[in-house]
Structure formats: C-alpha cells, structure tokens
Amino acid sequence: MATAVRVSEQLINEAKRFSRVDHRSVAGQIEHWARMGKCVEENPDLPYSLIKEILIGLEEIEQGEKTEYVFG
C-alpha cells in the first residue's frame, strides 16, 4: 500500500541523480536507501558492502537463481 510522505527537495534531487545511475525510479531509490539504512542500523558491526552482498544473495534466492545452502 503506497503512502504519501513529505521529503525535502534536496533529498528528491539527490534521489533523481542516483536513480538514473542505478536504473530505479525516484521512489525506488528512496525505498532502497531506507531499506539499506534500516539494515545498517540493525547490523552496526557489518560493513555496507557485506550487507549489500547479503541482500543481493537473498534476492537471487527469491528469483530462483540460487538455492539456499543447508548445513549438515
């Protein structure tokens, strides 16, 4: 469910710039930043690059590109 949220014009302008590079919509870019920020806050000891790789791996599993490793 989409909800309207007020954000600064500066954030919108930055999101426009980054969204072009990453081929996302402006809303998609802001959602990406929010998701990454949430992950970073929940995992302060992990570097950004590792969090990003974990999220990529989870997406690959969801898309059926990889299978989850089962221990034992």
Buried (B, 14 or more C-beta within 10 A) or exposed (E): EEEEEEEEEEEEEBBEEBBEEEEBEBEEBBEBBEEBEEBBEEEEEBEEEEBBEEBEBEEEEEEEEEEEEEEE
